[in-house]
């Protein structure tokens, strides 16, 4: 039943992602520009986001040995990445994830990126609520799907390293994120 529910949620999410305006800008609760809703990677390459995305991407050194092992699992997976452009953890981890994705040859169409707000009334929600039913409590959260079923997720920061955590998730080895001890 849970897998059916997750499949329905993913179908709804993909429908929203494909039908909603992308790269919407607004102001966060501190008056800074933020992105909300479905976004493309290109939006992060524009200021003011490029000031943190590009250096964090360029300065990250991919664990090539572990990343090479990831490649055999990549083609059958879909990734939904929830983040906040106002969030320090997102600013650190998302560029690193993209560097790993690039190294492993993940296709852009395999990654759906959803920006959430930091306003009190809609905290960690997107304008069209792509997060609904997915229990997004912290960002960044990378939800990994295979055949429209969530197989696991990486929440906020890695337990070992991004590459090693992703390898456990993608290979369906036992993995528990830093907050959820029951996965």
Buried (B, 14 or more C-beta within 10 A) or exposed (E): EEEEEBBEBBEBBBEBBEEBEBBBBEEBEEEEBBBBBBBEBEBBEEEEBEEBBEEBBEEBEBBEEBBEBBEEBBEEBBBBBBBBBBBEBBBBBBBBBBBBBEBBEBEEEBBBBBBBBBBEEEEBBBBBBBBBBBEBEBBBBBBBBBEBBBBBBBBBBBBEEBBBBBBBBBEEEEBBBEEEEEE
